[in-house]
Every structure is written in structure tokens, then in C-alpha cells.
């Protein structure tokens, strides 16, 4: 799946990621946070159990249910 990746800074020098299918806008429930464009048009395998470099578990389910996948609080990435 081709996706666009956004990032945002978190406390304690960590960051979170938001992944949406390529060309789609960030869903309204996630736009209240300042997401910065990180990468666009990236190929990722949504059938993987996780995208560990983004701190995202079960990306296929998240995208099917919400239209996006997001880093879990317990998996935020250290900068």
C-alpha cells in the first residue's frame, strides 16, 4: 500500500506517526493536532503485524477501522 506519513513531537524527546493511504487527507478526528509531513508516496506492507520503525501495531486493522494508522502511546519513537 502506498501511504503518506506524518509525524508530531511528543514529550520526553519522543515522536508519534500517523499514516494515511496516499493522497487522502488526515481524518477530521486527527486534525486537531499539528502533524508535520514526513514522507509521501511510501510503499508499506499493511499486512505486517506491525510497523515497528513507526511504533504502529496492526496497521491493516487500524486503516480499515479508522482510515489511518497511528503510533500507540506505549510505542512512541525516541528521537
Secondary structure as the mmCIF struct_conf table of DSSP 4:
data_model
#
loop_
_struct_conf.conf_type_id
_struct_conf.id
_struct_conf.beg_label_comp_id
_struct_conf.beg_label_asym_id
_struct_conf.beg_label_seq_id
_struct_conf.end_label_comp_id
_struct_conf.end_label_asym_id
_struct_conf.end_label_seq_id
STRN STRN1 UNK A 2 UNK A 10
TURN_TY1_P TURN_TY1_P1 UNK A 11 UNK A 13
STRN STRN2 UNK A 14 UNK A 21
TURN_TY1_P TURN_TY1_P2 UNK A 22 UNK A 23
HELX_LH_PP_P HELX_LH_PP_P1 UNK A 24 UNK A 27
HELX_RH_3T_P HELX_RH_3T_P1 UNK A 28 UNK A 30
TURN_TY1_P TURN_TY1_P3 UNK A 31 UNK A 32
BEND BEND1 UNK A 33 UNK A 33
STRN STRN3 UNK A 36 UNK A 43
TURN_TY1_P TURN_TY1_P4 UNK A 46 UNK A 47
BEND BEND2 UNK A 48 UNK A 49
STRN STRN4 UNK A 50 UNK A 51
HELX_RH_3T_P HELX_RH_3T_P2 UNK A 52 UNK A 54
TURN_TY1_P TURN_TY1_P5 UNK A 55 UNK A 55
STRN STRN5 UNK A 56 UNK A 57
HELX_RH_AL_P HELX_RH_AL_P1 UNK A 59 UNK A 66
BEND BEND3 UNK A 67 UNK A 67
STRN STRN6 UNK A 68 UNK A 70
HELX_RH_3T_P HELX_RH_3T_P3 UNK A 73 UNK A 75
HELX_LH_PP_P HELX_LH_PP_P2 UNK A 76 UNK A 76
STRN STRN7 UNK A 77 UNK A 78
#
